[in-house]
Amino acid sequence: MSDFSECLSNALSEGVLNEEEYDELAAVYRRVRGEREKAGSASADNEAGLAVMAELEHAKKRQRFLNALNKKAALRLERDLARFRNGRGENDAGEFLQTIIEYSGQGSGVEKSVQNVREAILGRAMAQMEEVINSFRQGTGGRRVGKAKLPNVVKELFGEDTKDPGAKSLAKGFADVAEDLRQRANAAGMEIARLENWGLPQMHNRRAVQKYIRQHGRDGFKQHLFSRLDPERMIDRASGRPMGRGSVFAALDDVIDNILTEGWATRTPSRQGIGRGSLANQRQEHRFLVFRDADTWLDYQRDFGAGDPFNAMMAHIDGMAKDIAALEVLGPNPEATLSWLKQHAKVQAAQHSLERDSLINPRVKPQNAEDHVRGKIKRAEEMWMHYSGSVNVPVNETFADHSGNVRNVLTSSILGTAAIPSFFTDPMYSAMARYFSGERHSTWMREWVKQYASRASRRDATRMGLIMDSALNTLGQQARYAGTFEGQAWSRVLSEQMLAVTGLQSITRAGRNAFSLGLFADFADRRAKGYADLEPMVQRMLRRYDISPAEWDQIRAAKPEKGFLGVQQVEVVAGRGLAERYLSMVQTEAEYAVPSGSVRSHSLLIGDNRPGTLQGEFRRGMTMFTSFTAILPMLHGYRILQEWGANNKLGGVGYATALMLTMTVGGALSLQSKQISSGRDPREMDSPEFWGAAALQGGGLGIWGDFFFADVNRFGATMPLTAGGPPVQVLNELRQSVFGNAWDAITGKETAGDASRSAAGDLTSLIASKFPGSNTWYLKLAWDRYVEDNLIRLTDPDAEAKFRRRARYYEREYDQGWFWQPGSAAPERGPELEAALGED
């Protein structure tokens, strides 16, 4: 043992170093010493010792920097906790814990929250690289526009001159944003070295790596990967010199472990400056692999990557935004800060239980204080799991994949008509949101049409800082109604593309952009007004997002572009921080206009249940298509409480009444449109049953409208089966098709041959009705009559009787006629619209 190695061992035994620090420093020592000995140095031990001392000195400086950031974050959080008020004007340490993860525009006193900062960073980054996003946008059928140019862009990013001015400009667009995020991450506590011509990060396909290792062994994959790397550009932080071929090859074992375990193999819970427990110390590994050139990167990407180069760009920006937001709001070790806030909430609960002054909702009884805080903490923990993505890491990957595939196929077959309610209800919700935010622009519908139909208008929205969701849809993002796409790639692509072709994604994007651009235009028009001269609703909105009169003066000093005051225009005069808070305000208000889901709503639906477990998969199936429904009471319901709690009971009643009316009117229009798309006349509207179903339809619970005055829904399922979600309903239909007919044969109700034919007909009907795309609103009626009905005829001798029973069900339950009867080759007439008024 060398003298210096012995010193390290002594430091460990005496408690000067903990085991993690010892392991890391010993690894530095061995690596540098081995490299210098191989190079023939006579002082290899001394050089390795100097490298370790340099690492220690660096770690001490870095720890001081991280400590300062921690203190700064703690002081701001303590200040915000003291100022925080929920929608009813009450302070509550438990509710603050949830709000600091995601702020929904209710209450006041919170300068910034993690999810809102993340979205603002994304919006600002997209505004900066709008040209890149437009050049490689998702085109018709989900195909990548400009895909042929991507290899040249990658080559430019690796410093290769392609003589292609367009590729050079696009590469610079991404490189500038990536460098800006790197510097911002370092300012927030990370330590990411700058690399010239860095290229792109590598997003690994774990399945492809696993398959290669099974066929060629671990060393075979290491050699395959190593042959594409540039060891001379992989710098050791401790020595400041290239790591060398031997060190890089040895380090690839950790890389492979991280790929196979999605990073969990090398994570530790330590808060030490040298260790990896702090989020601030983890992002460096994302850039560890440095490929020789663009061709080797593209070669690896083709065989072992996830998505195309554009996916890699957007995934990098999204991942950086997520990490930076957590660091800027919660400090270098977000989970430790959250733990501190949880302890603080528990202390406040204890004080409240003793009937002392505390930061606990005064409406909570002292004997219930601990349970109250425990529930708030549990929800905050679940919200953090959904934000970080840890709740989506499967326990049993095979089980999770198969379950996810089933949900994705059902999504592609069931949500085909979801665009219909969105088309009618989005304008209603937007009207409510415009009123509450003081938006006065009367051109919402015109802007909505432009956003739906005009690519130039969509580019304007991106330049203003509005997030282009389709650019982030890298197989795993969340979608309106559908929740999170899980399962294997083919099924995720299927469900994503089916939502696109139905128009749902376009309607959602157009609605959010139209509302947001309306606010941007209003602020551009209000630049001449001081804070005191603004409309009361506008002042209230600014207060909710902690924007002071002095900060409004900074915002209104910005120069509009094309009549809009977006994030880049405000940043020029007010700086990045205020510009992003301004953008976050607009983004959050847009969620009220077009509710599409949030961290809070998804945590409510899924909790902490991971995929690949029985409970996790059941919860995901049970809550399919309910994310929209869950977000409504969290947004508009809390706003009603906010009005009521602000001693404006009349305003609260008015908001609730207006909300119910808009939901019901939008739901009624949607409900009638769905009748026509199924070949039926509109339902009569002179009954409580209809208006009850319309109200539920407007709230995203259309299928539950059938239970308003009935025991089964329109598909013949009872309430418990419907509550189990689409997978349970399909399993029940499958059970009825196979085992129900078999039982009829056993009990003598039918002969074996008849039962077999009935089962074949039922199965055919089930498959046809659940075939991807079969429920697409503009194809549904033709599919039902020309495909499903004829397939049933071919397999079921009782087909005509079934068609008659189906027609009689709607005639009996809803007194509805048919303009295109089940089993008919052509419509008999057009829909009788006057039937909605009860006219014969």
Residue pairs with C-beta under 8 A, 6 or more apart in sequence:
1 9
2 33
2 45
3 45
4 29
4 45
4 46
4 48
4 49
4 52
5 26
5 29
8 17
8 22
8 25
8 26
8 29
8 52
9 22
11 17
11 22
12 18
12 19
12 22
17 25
18 270
18 272
20 268
20 270
20 272
20 274
20 275
21 272
21 274
21 275
24 274
24 275
25 52
25 55
25 56
25 274
28 48
28 51
28 52
28 55
28 236
28 238
28 239
29 48
29 49
29 51
29 52
30 48
31 236
31 238
31 243
31 247
32 44
32 47
32 48
32 51
32 52
32 236
32 238
32 239
33 44
33 45
33 47
33 48
34 246
34 247
35 239
35 241
35 244
35 246
35 247
36 43
36 44
36 47
36 48
37 44
38 244
38 246
41 47
51 238
51 239
52 238
54 238
54 239
54 240
55 237
55 238
55 274
58 237
58 238
59 273
59 274
60 273
62 191
62 273
63 273
65 189
66 189
66 273
66 278
66 280
66 332
66 333
69 188
69 189
69 280
69 327
69 331
69 332
70 331
70 332
70 333
70 337
72 331
73 329
73 330
73 331
73 337
74 331
74 337
74 340
76 111
77 100
77 330
77 337
77 341
80 96
80 100
80 109
80 110
80 111
81 91
81 93
81 96
81 341
81 344
81 359
82 91
82 359
83 108
83 109
84 91
84 92
84 95
84 96
84 99
84 107
84 108
84 109
84 110
85 91
85 107
85 108
85 109
86 92
86 95
86 99
86 106
86 107
86 361
86 645
87 106
87 107
87 638
87 639
87 641
87 642
87 645
88 641
88 642
88 644
88 645
88 646
89 107
89 645
89 646
90 361
90 362
90 363
90 645
91 359
91 360
91 361
92 359
92 360
92 361
92 376
93 341
93 344
93 345
93 348
93 349
93 358
93 359
93 360
93 373
94 345
94 348
94 349
94 360
94 372
94 373
94 375
94 376
94 377
94 380
95 361
95 376
96 110
96 341
96 345
96 359
97 338
97 341
97 342
97 345
97 376
97 377
97 380
98 376
98 379
98 380
98 383
98 600
99 107
99 110
99 113
100 110
100 113
100 114
100 329
100 330
100 341
101 113
101 114
101 115
101 380
101 383
101 384
101 387
101 599
102 113
102 114
102 115
102 116
102 383
102 387
102 598
102 599
102 600
103 110
103 112
103 113
103 115
103 116
103 588
104 588
104 591
104 598
104 600
104 634
104 635
104 638
105 544
105 545
105 585
105 588
105 589
105 591
105 592
106 544
106 638
106 639
106 642
107 544
107 642
108 543
108 544
108 546
109 546
110 546
111 546
111 581
112 328
112 329
112 581
112 584
113 329
114 325
114 326
114 329
114 330
114 334
114 387
115 325
115 387
115 598
115 599
116 584
116 587
116 588
117 324
117 325
117 328
117 329
117 580
117 584
118 321
118 322
118 324
118 325
119 467
119 584
119 587
120 465
120 567
120 580
120 581
120 583
120 584
120 587
121 181
121 320
121 321
121 324
121 325
121 580
122 317
122 318
122 321
122 467
122 472
123 465
123 466
123 467
123 567
123 580
123 583
123 587
124 465
124 567
124 568
124 571
124 576
124 579
124 580
124 583
125 177
125 180
125 181
125 317
125 321
126 133
126 317
126 462
126 465
126 466
126 467
126 468
126 471
127 462
127 463
127 464
127 465
127 566
127 567
127 568
128 173
128 176
128 177
128 180
128 568
129 173
129 174
129 176
129 177
130 459
130 462
130 463
131 169
131 170
131 173
132 170
132 173
132 174
132 310
132 313
133 462
133 468
133 471
134 455
134 459
134 462
135 145
135 146
135 149
135 166
135 170
136 144
136 145
136 146
136 147
136 149
136 150
136 310
137 145
137 146
137 468
137 470
137 471
138 144
138 145
138 470
138 471
138 473
138 500
139 145
141 497
141 501
142 493
142 496
142 497
142 500
144 150
144 308
144 310
147 308
149 164
149 166
149 167
149 170
150 308
150 309
150 310
151 294
151 298
151 309
152 162
152 164
152 167
153 167
153 170
153 171
153 174
153 309
154 171
154 199
154 200
154 294
154 297
154 298
154 309
155 162
155 167
155 293
155 294
156 162
156 164
156 167
156 168
156 170
156 171
156 172
157 171
157 174
157 175
157 197
157 198
157 199
157 200
157 294
158 197
158 199
158 291
158 293
158 294
158 297
159 196
159 197
160 293
160 294
162 168
174 313
175 198
177 317
178 198
178 316
178 317
178 320
179 194
181 317
181 320
181 321
181 324
182 192
182 194
182 320
184 324
185 192
185 283
185 320
185 323
185 324
185 327
186 192
188 280
188 324
188 327
188 328
188 332
189 278
189 279
189 280
189 327
189 331
189 332
190 280
190 281
190 283
190 284
190 323
190 327
191 280
191 281
191 284
192 283
192 284
192 287
193 235
193 237
193 284
193 287
195 233
195 287
195 290
198 287
198 290
199 290
199 291
199 294
199 297
200 297
200 309
200 312
200 313
200 316
201 286
201 287
201 312
201 315
201 316
202 289
202 291
202 297
202 300
202 301
202 305
202 312
203 305
203 306
203 307
203 311
203 312
203 315
203 316
204 259
204 304
204 305
204 306
205 304
205 305
205 306
206 259
206 260
206 262
208 303
208 304
209 221
209 256
209 259
209 260
209 304
210 260
212 220
212 221
212 224
212 303
212 304
213 220
213 221
213 256
216 224
218 253
218 256
221 256
222 249
222 252
222 253
222 256
225 252
225 255
225 289
225 300
226 245
226 248
226 249
226 252
228 291
228 292
228 296
228 297
228 299
228 300
229 248
229 289
229 290
229 291
229 292
229 296
230 290
230 291
230 292
230 293
231 242
231 243
231 244
231 245
231 247
231 248
232 242
233 242
233 290
234 242
234 243
234 248
234 288
234 289
234 290
235 241
235 242
235 243
236 242
236 243
236 247
243 251
251 288
254 265
254 266
255 288
255 289
257 265
257 266
258 265
258 266
258 285
262 393
263 285
264 393
266 276
266 285
267 276
267 277
267 282
268 275
268 276
268 277
269 277
270 276
270 277
270 278
271 277
271 278
271 333
271 336
273 281
274 281
275 281
276 282
277 333
278 332
278 333
278 336
279 323
279 326
279 327
279 332
279 333
279 334
279 335
280 327
280 332
280 333
282 323
283 320
283 323
286 316
286 319
291 297
291 300
298 309
301 308
301 309
301 312
305 312
306 312
306 315
306 474
306 475
307 315
307 474
307 475
311 474
311 475
314 471
314 472
314 474
315 474
318 472
318 474
322 387
322 388
326 334
326 387
326 388
327 334
330 337
330 338
331 337
335 384
338 380
338 384
342 377
342 380
345 373
345 376
345 377
346 370
346 373
346 377
348 358
348 359
348 360
348 373
349 358
349 360
349 369
349 370
349 372
349 373
349 374
350 369
350 370
351 357
351 358
351 360
352 358
352 360
352 364
352 366
352 369
353 366
353 367
353 369
353 370
354 366
355 366
358 369
360 369
360 372
360 373
361 372
364 372
379 600
379 603
379 604
381 608
382 391
382 603
382 606
382 607
382 608
383 599
383 600
383 603
385 391
385 603
385 608
386 599
386 602
386 603
386 606
387 599
391 606
391 608
391 609
391 610
392 476
392 484
392 486
392 610
392 611
393 610
393 611
394 400
394 401
394 610
394 611
394 612
395 610
395 611
395 612
395 613
395 616
396 612
396 613
397 612
398 612
399 611
399 612
399 613
399 617
400 486
400 487
400 611
400 612
400 616
400 617
401 487
401 488
402 487
403 486
403 487
403 611
403 617
403 620
403 621
403 727
404 485
404 486
404 487
404 488
404 491
404 492
404 611
404 620
405 487
405 488
405 491
406 487
406 621
406 727
406 730
407 486
407 487
407 495
407 620
407 621
407 624
407 726
407 727
408 485
408 486
408 487
408 491
408 492
408 494
408 495
409 491
409 494
409 495
409 770
409 772
410 624
410 726
410 727
410 730
410 770
411 482
411 495
411 498
411 499
411 624
411 625
412 494
412 495
412 497
412 498
412 499
412 772
412 773
413 498
413 769
413 770
413 771
413 772
413 773
413 774
413 775
414 625
414 726
414 770
414 775
415 481
415 482
415 498
415 499
415 502
415 504
415 625
415 775
416 498
416 502
416 773
416 774
416 775
416 776
416 777
416 779
416 780
417 502
417 674
417 677
417 775
417 776
417 777
417 780
418 480
418 481
418 499
418 502
418 504
418 625
419 502
419 503
419 504
419 507
419 777
420 670
420 673
420 674
420 677
420 777
421 666
421 667
421 670
421 697
421 698
421 700
421 702
422 480
422 504
422 507
422 508
422 511
423 507
423 670
423 673
424 666
424 667
424 669
424 670
424 673
425 662
425 663
425 666
425 667
425 670
425 698
426 507
426 508
426 511
426 593
426 594
426 666
427 444
427 445
427 448
427 511
427 666
428 662
428 663
428 665
428 666
428 698
429 592
429 593
429 594
429 595
429 636
429 662
429 666
430 444
430 511
430 514
430 515
430 593
430 594
431 662
432 592
432 593
432 636
432 655
432 658
432 659
432 662
433 439
433 515
433 589
433 590
433 592
433 593
434 440
434 441
434 444
434 515
434 518
434 593
435 537
435 658
436 537
436 541
436 589
436 592
436 639
436 655
437 519
437 537
437 538
437 541
437 589
437 592
438 522
438 534
438 535
438 536
438 537
438 538
438 540
438 541
439 515
439 518
439 519
439 522
440 522
440 535
441 447
441 518
441 521
441 522
443 518
444 514
444 515
444 518
445 514
447 457
447 513
447 514
447 517
447 518
448 510
448 511
448 514
449 510
450 457
450 514
451 457
451 458
451 461
451 509
451 510
451 511
451 513
451 514
451 517
452 506
452 507
452 510
457 513
458 468
458 509
458 513
460 517
460 562
460 564
461 468
461 513
461 516
461 517
462 468
463 561
463 566
463 568
464 516
464 517
464 520
464 561
464 564
464 566
464 567
464 568
465 566
465 567
465 568
465 583
465 586
466 512
466 513
466 516
466 517
466 587
466 590
467 587
468 509
469 477
469 505
469 508
469 509
470 500
470 505
470 509
473 479
473 496
475 485
475 489
475 492
475 493
475 496
476 484
476 485
476 486
476 492
477 484
477 485
478 484
478 485
478 597
478 602
478 627
479 485
479 495
479 496
479 499
479 505
480 504
480 505
480 508
480 596
480 597
480 627
480 628
481 504
481 625
481 627
481 628
481 700
482 495
482 499
482 624
482 625
482 627
483 597
483 602
483 605
483 620
483 623
483 624
483 625
483 626
483 627
484 602
485 492
485 495
485 496
486 492
486 611
486 620
494 772
498 772
498 773
498 776
499 505
500 506
501 773
501 776
502 776
502 777
508 594
508 596
511 593
511 594
512 590
512 593
512 594
512 596
515 589
515 590
515 593
515 594
516 586
516 587
516 589
516 590
517 564
519 586
519 589
520 564
520 565
520 566
520 586
521 563
521 564
521 565
523 555
523 556
523 565
524 560
524 563
524 564
524 565
526 534
526 538
526 556
527 556
527 557
527 558
527 560
527 565
528 556
529 556
530 549
530 552
530 553
531 539
531 542
531 549
531 552
531 553
532 549
534 542
534 552
541 585
541 589
542 552
542 585
544 585
545 581
545 584
545 585
545 588
546 581
547 555
547 578
547 581
547 582
547 585
551 574
551 578
554 570
554 573
554 574
554 575
554 578
555 565
555 570
555 574
555 578
555 582
557 573
557 574
558 565
558 569
558 570
558 572
558 573
558 574
559 569
559 572
559 573
560 569
561 568
561 569
566 583
567 579
567 580
567 582
567 583
568 579
570 578
570 579
570 582
570 583
571 579
574 582
591 598
591 631
591 635
592 635
592 636
592 639
595 628
595 631
595 632
595 635
596 627
596 628
596 631
597 627
597 628
597 630
597 631
598 631
598 634
600 634
601 627
601 630
601 631
601 634
602 627
602 630
604 630
604 634
605 619
605 623
605 626
605 627
605 630
606 616
606 619
606 620
606 623
607 619
609 615
609 616
609 619
609 620
610 616
611 617
611 620
618 724
621 724
621 725
621 726
621 727
621 728
622 723
622 724
622 725
622 728
623 630
623 725
624 725
624 726
624 727
625 726
626 700
626 701
628 700
629 699
629 700
629 701
632 699
632 700
636 655
636 659
639 655
640 652
640 655
640 656
640 659
641 652
642 652
643 649
643 651
643 652
643 654
643 655
644 651
644 652
660 695
662 698
663 695
663 698
663 699
664 691
664 694
664 695
664 698
665 694
665 698
666 698
667 693
667 694
667 695
667 696
667 697
667 698
667 699
667 702
668 685
668 690
668 691
668 694
668 697
668 698
670 694
670 697
670 698
670 702
671 683
671 690
671 693
671 694
671 697
671 702
671 705
672 682
672 683
672 836
674 702
675 681
675 682
675 683
675 816
676 682
676 831
677 777
677 780
677 781
678 780
678 781
678 784
679 781
679 784
679 785
679 818
679 819
679 820
679 821
679 822
679 827
680 810
680 816
680 817
680 818
680 819
680 831
681 816
681 817
681 818
681 819
681 831
681 832
681 833
681 835
682 816
682 831
682 832
682 833
682 835
682 836
683 690
683 814
683 815
683 816
683 835
683 836
684 690
684 814
684 815
684 835
684 836
684 837
684 838
685 691
685 836
685 837
685 838
686 837
686 838
688 709
689 708
689 709
692 705
692 708
692 709
693 702
693 705
693 706
693 708
694 705
696 702
696 704
696 705
696 708
697 705
703 713
703 714
703 715
703 722
704 713
704 722
706 712
706 713
706 714
707 713
707 719
707 722
710 813
711 718
711 719
712 718
713 719
713 722
715 729
717 729
717 732
721 728
721 729
721 732
722 729
730 766
730 770
733 762
733 766
734 763
734 766
736 762
737 759
737 762
737 763
737 766
738 759
738 763
740 762
741 750
741 755
741 756
741 758
741 759
741 762
742 755
742 759
744 750
744 755
744 758
745 751
745 752
745 754
745 755
745 756
750 758
754 797
757 795
757 796
757 797
757 798
758 796
758 797
758 798
760 795
760 796
761 792
761 795
761 796
761 797
761 798
761 799
761 802
762 796
763 795
764 791
764 792
764 794
764 795
764 796
765 788
765 791
765 792
765 796
768 774
768 783
768 787
768 788
768 791
768 792
769 775
769 788
773 779
773 783
774 780
774 783
774 787
774 788
776 783
781 820
784 822
785 820
785 822
785 823
785 824
785 825
789 799
789 803
789 822
789 823
792 799
792 802
793 799
793 800
793 823
796 802
799 823
800 823
803 821
803 822
803 823
804 822
804 823
806 822
807 818
807 821
807 822
810 816
810 818
811 817
816 835
817 832
817 835
818 828
819 827
819 828
819 829
819 830
819 831
819 832
820 826
820 827
820 828
821 828
